[in-house]
Amino acid sequence: MLRTFVPMDPNQLLVLVFALVVTALMLLDIRSLFRISTDSDGNKNALRWTAVWIGTAMLFSAFVYFEKGFEKFTQFQSAYWIEQSLSVDNLFVFLLVFKFFKVTGKAQHKILLWGILGAMVLRAIFIFTGTWLIQLTYIPPFWKFVNPPHSEGVNGFYQINAVITVFGMILLYGGLKALFVKEKEEATDFNQSFGAKFIRKYFKVLTKDDSDQFWLRRNGKLFFTRLFMVLFIIETTDLLFAIDSVPAIFSIAPDDPFILYSSNIFAIFGLRSMYFLLANSLDKFSKLKYGIAFILAFIGFKMVVAPFYHIETVHSLLVILVTLTISIVTSLRTSS
């Protein structure tokens, strides 16, 4: 008896392909970690792996286009480039943390890899919980409009979402503050950071060891190492930066957690390789912070006005890409 072939649902197919691609690349990336023996070897791999992750993300977005259409393609692209641009701040802080604790070479690769694996779990919690909260926090429609603009209204009424509006105001304020308020740069003592204090309070830490392990046994007792403390600081730092980046991507596709999560994972997994490309040249991108601030302010504005005027995703993508291009080109021209 012949069985009738039932095509897989596009959503299920996207999830399956995403899981297979990320798992395969993750295993290859982990395998490359064990082959790194020097700083120069790591730098050689950095360019190749940055190209691999960005290229794979672009190919996956093309697959999204063929399966789900142009709108979902632009949503993926927008969320991906928002996360990539906001990750530059993460990279700068990671660099300061490593310099402060004198973590070099292969240990940096190890911490960043495990940090990214932890970020995968945290981002899943943030994104899926955020999507659930957004669905629960729509204010009943009001203010019936006549000849409506490109609004997000329902049945001829404007409809505001409390969570999206609050997120938008936070991002708008943060972006404008970063653009116009000049903050004093002070040396950071990461020994006094939340992550370091938490680890020292609740774990037995060998702060003066130079081990490349996260924990050791001495005299039958388990001790955590300085490297473990640095990993925890990196994780808590990423958690703080997620407060900006995760709300920002909700402006793109608040009702599609898969698009948000998959684009986020491709972006943060390329972060480890990108770190080694930028670690020695962050000073050449001095104007990039203004571009990032503008993107934050723009996304915040988009979220606040969404109930009254809908900015198309493709237009958001163009604003993000043009802003990044201008800030990068300006940085390179002024630093040369």
N, C-alpha and C positions, 0 to 999 in steps of 0.2 A: 504494500500500500504506500503510495507516494504521499509525502508530507508537503503541505503548502508552505512555501517560503514566506515568512512574515518579515518585512523590512524593519530594522531597528529604528525606534523613535529617535529623531535628531538630537534631542536632549540627552538621551542615554548614550548615543554614539559619541557625542562631544565629551561627556564625562569619561567614557572608556578610553578614548584616544588621549585625553589629557592625562589620565592616570598612568597609562602605559608610557607616554613620552617623558613625563616628569620622573617616573621611576627609573627608566632606562638611563636618562641623562644624570640623575642623581647617583646611581651606582657607578657610572663612568667617572663622574666627578670625584666620588669618594676614592675610587681606584687610583685616580691621578694624584690624590693627596699623598698616598703611601709611596709614590715614586718621586716626590719632591725631596731633594736632599739639601739644596742650597737656596738662598734668596734669588739668585739669577735664574735657576730652574723655574721657580715660582713665577717670576716676571715673564718668562717665555710663555708659560701656560696661560697667563692672565689674558693676553690679547686673544689667543685662540678661543678660550672659554667664554670671554665676553662676546665675541662674534657668534659663537655657537648658541648661547642663550638668547641673544637678541634676534639672531636669524631664526631660531626655532619659534620664538614668540611671534615673529612676523608670519611664519608659515602656518602656525596654529590659527592666527587671526584670519588668514586666507581661508582656512578650513571652516572657521566660524561663518565667514561670508557665504561660502557655498552651501552650508547647511541651514543657516538662520537668516541670511540676508544682510543688506548693507547697513541697516541701523545697528544690529548687534555687532557687526564688524567695527563700526566707528565707536561704539561703546567700549569694546575691548581695547581698541587702540588708545582711546582717551584715558581710560583707567590705568593702562600700562604706562603711558608716558607721564601721567601725574605721579605715579609711584616712583618711577625712575628719577624724575626731577627732584622730588622731595627726599629721595635717598641720599642725595649729595650731602645734606646736613648730617645724616647718620655717619657717612664715611669720614667726615671731618672729625666728629666726636670719637669715632673708633680709633682714628689715628692718634688723637690726644691721649686716649686711654692706654694704647699700646706703648706710646712713648713714656708715659708716666710710670708704668710698671715695667718698662724695659723688656717688653715681649717682642721678639724678633723671629724672622725666618719661618720655619715650618710650624711653630707654635701659633703664629698668627693665622695660618691657613686652618689649623685644627679648631681654634676658637671660633672663627668666622663660620666654618661649616656647621658646627654644632649649634651655634647661635642662630643660623638660618633655619635649621631643622626645628628648633624651638619656636622661631617666628612663624613657621608654617602652622603650628598648632594654635598659637595665639591669634593669628589673623583669621583662622577659621572660626574661632569663638567670637571675635569681634564682628566679623562680617555677617555671619548667620544670625547672631543675636541682634545686631543692628537692623537687619532686614525685618526680623520678627517685630522689633519695637516700632519700626516705621509703619508697619501694617496696622499696629494698634493705636497709633497716635494721630490719626487724621481728625481734625476738628470738623464738626458738621458743616456742610456747605452753606455759604451765605453770600450776600451781595450779588444778586442776579444781574448779569451783564447783558447788554444789547450790542449786537455786532461785535462779538468777542475778538480780542487779538489772539495771538498764538498762546493761549493760556492752558493751564493744567486743570481747568474747571471740570465739574461733573454736572451733566444735564442743565447747562446754562448757568451754573453757579460757580463762584470761586471756592476753592477748597485748600486750606492751609494744613500742612503737616507740622506738628509742634517740634518733633525731633529734628527734621530737616532744617526748619527755620532757625532753631537754636544753634545747630552745627554751623549753618551758614553765617550767622552773626559772629560766632567765635572765629571762624576762618577769615571773614572780612576784617575783623578787628586785628587779628594776628598779622595778616598780610599788609594792611596799611601801617601798622606799627613798625614792622620790619622795613618797610619802604622809607618811612619818614622820621622814625625815631632812632637816633644813633646811640647804641648801647656801648658802655665801657667794656673793653676786653680785659678780663682778669684771669690770672693763672688759676686753674682749677685743681684743687686737691682731691683727687678721686678716692683717697683713703677715707674722706669724710662724706662720700656719696652714700645714698640710701642703700645701694647694693652691697658696698663694702661693709657698712655698719650692720646690715642684716646678717650677712654671712658670718661675721666675727661674733655676733651675739648668739646665734643658734647652732653654729658648727665649730668643730675644732680645726683650726686653720694653721698650716705651717707657712707663715708669710715669708720666711727667709730662705726657702728652698728654691732650687733652680730646676726642679723636675719638669719633664714635659708631659706628666700624667695629671689627671684631675684629682686623684686621691691615692694615698699610700697607706700601707700597714706598717706600723712600728710597734714592736713589743706587743703584738696581738691587738693593737688598737687602730681604729680607722681614723685617718686624718685627711682633710681636704687641703689641696695645695693652693698656692698663689694663682696658678693658672685657672683653677676652678672659680676663684673669686673674680678674676677678670672676666670669665665667661658670664658669670651672673650679672656683673656690671653692664656688660654688652647687652644682655637680654633685657634688663630693666631700662636701659637707654632706648632700645628699640621699642619697648612698650610705650615709653613717653612720646616717641616720634609717631607711633601709630595713632595717637590721639589727634594728630593733624591729618595724616595721610588717609586713614580709613574714612573719617567723615567726608573728606574731599571726594573720594570716589563714589560716595553715595549720591552725589549730585549727578552722576552719569547714568546709573542704572539701579535705582533704589529697590526695584522689585525683582532683580535678577542676581542673586548671590553667587551663582556659578560664574557668570561673566566677571564679576568683581574679584572673586577668589582666584580664578585661574590667571587673570591678568596680573594680580598681585604676586602670585607665586612665581611666575616667570620673571617678574621684575626683581624680587628680593633674592632669587637664586642666582641671578647674574651679578648681585651685589658683591659677592666675595671676589670674583675675578676683577670687577671694576675697581675695587678698592686698591689692588696692586697696580692698576694702570694710573690711578689718580694720586696715590700716596705721595709720590715725589713731584707732583705738578699741580697740587691744589692751589698754589699761589698764582698760577696762570689763569685761574677761573674766578678772579676776584669779583667780577660783575654778575656772576651766575646767581648769587644770593638775591640780587634785585629782581632777576627774572623769576625766581622761585617765589619771592614775596608777591610779585604781581599775579602769578598764577593762583596763589592762595586767595588773594583778594578777589580775583575774578570768579573763582569757584564759589567763594562765599556769597558774592553778589548774585550769582546764578541761582543759588539755593534759596536766597531770601526772596527774590522776585519770581521764583518758579510758579507760584499759584496765579500770578497775574500776567506773566509773559514767559513763554517757553523758549529758551535759547537752544536751537537745534544742536544735537550731539556733534554733528560734523563741523559746525561753526566753533564749538568748544575745542574740538581737536585741532582745528586750524590755529586758534588763539594760542593753545599750548605749544604747538610745534614752532610757530613763528616766534613766540617769546623766547623759547629755549635757543633757537637758532641765533636770534639777535644778541642775546646775552652771552652766548658762547663766543660768537665772532667778535663782539666788542671786547670781551675779556682777553682773547688772544691778540687782538690788535694793540691793546693798551699795555700788555705785558711784554711785547716783543721790542 
